[in-house]
Amino acid sequence: MRGLLLAVSVLVLLEACAASGIRRSQISDEELLSGKGLDSTFSVSAPVISIDDAFALDDEMHSFVRQISEVGDASTRVIRLLAAMKQRGLFSLEYNEAVTQSVSGTFHERRGNCLSFTMLFIALAREAGLHARYQLVDVPPQWNLDADLVVIANHVNAVIESKSEHELVIDFNKANFREDYATRKIDDAYAAALFYTNLGAEAMLKRDYPKSFTLLREAIRVRPDVASPWVNIGVLYGRRGRLDYAEAAYLRALEIAPQERSALANLASVYEALGDTERAAQYRDRVRHYQDINPYYHYARAQKAYREDRYEDSLAELKRAIRLRNDESAFYTLQGQTFTVLGREGEAAKSFARATENQHTESIIRSEPVPSYSPGHLSHPSFTTTGTAVSAPYYLPPHE
């Protein structure tokens, strides 16, 4: 999301808090993370890869970087590193948003998601003597349907810092980054929390709930102030019928990030299931208000309507999206396609022209882009993740 949408969502939250006050759970963090609220299989920790092993380079990788680290300035070393990675075939890799790999796994298997590739690049860059950091990117949300779960993807990339030169942004998915997107740098512990959160999300998608619980708990151990794993823990409890524990986990996430929309949506479903219709309505109003002011929500609904041949509905949603943000080329492209199907060629031509006008040019150093996956349906938000491009998975149960 852009800064404007973030600011608006905070205002919505403040209004809602003033109306309903702050609710707290009697279930402690320790109890939530013990697994005792689940069956015995959740109390036994499954083995997980250590942080050191996840981010470590092996002998072959050290050798790969050795020739690069001997070059002079930062820009030259970055270019040499990218060239070496290209020569090795690391840009001709299999991009899969649902696969989070260790650094060595990504290097040797040449597959993974944006977080995996960014981890690999930063590890190699640091070995080459470069000051590389992780950066979260607030991209427009992308939805991908997986059975009864909807996966929502975010994005991460790398920044090379230098005292004498401008920062260089290295992004492995060109489709997921523009210079006007809001960004923030994160430390290594935060990146490790995202790594474990993604692994936990992937395990949940495979319905391996004990493994998912162990990995999400590890994410919280590494950085307890990241909201995403708390939300995912809540989804895990909810899927096992422990709504009281799910509520506690979502409330904990909101203590960390009061604007966490996944937690808000999930709480609405929890209270509805518990028969607390008044409180459920309060949380649904927050979610609905956020959706109404989010142009990308309307764009996703327009995509769905277009796929279902409901072209007038698609145009109506695109009109709302463009009213909220009139410089997004994707909105005009879909509008042009819709007009074309309806035989309204003149209006289609104008839409395509606006799409071209609003294409953003970028002057950043990048690797060759990994193909981006297509956003899926938004119809029933259930589960969100950032393994595909980044950061931290969230889960949303179905709601209207």
ZIFEN-V909074 format. One record per run of one state. SS is the DSSP state (a for helix, b for strand, c for the rest). FROM is the first residue (numbers start at 1). TO is the last residue. If there is no record, write none. Layout:
SS&FROM&TO, SS&FROM&TO
This chain:
c&1&2, a&3&20, c&21&28, a&29&34, c&35&39, a&40&42, c&43&50, a&51&55, c&56&58, a&59&66, c&67&73, a&74&88, c&89&93, b&94&95, c&96&102, a&103&109, c&110&110, b&111&112, c&113&113, a&114&127, c&128&130, b&131&146, c&147&148, b&149&161, c&162&167, b&168&170, c&171&173, a&174&176, c&177&182, b&183&186, c&187&187, a&188&205, c&206&208, a&209&222, c&223&226, a&227&239, c&240&242, a&243&256, c&257&260, a&261&273, c&274&276, a&277&292, c&293&294, a&295&307, c&308&310, a&311&324, c&325&328, a&329&341, c&342&344, a&345&357, c&358&383, b&384&384, c&385&393, b&394&394, c&395&400
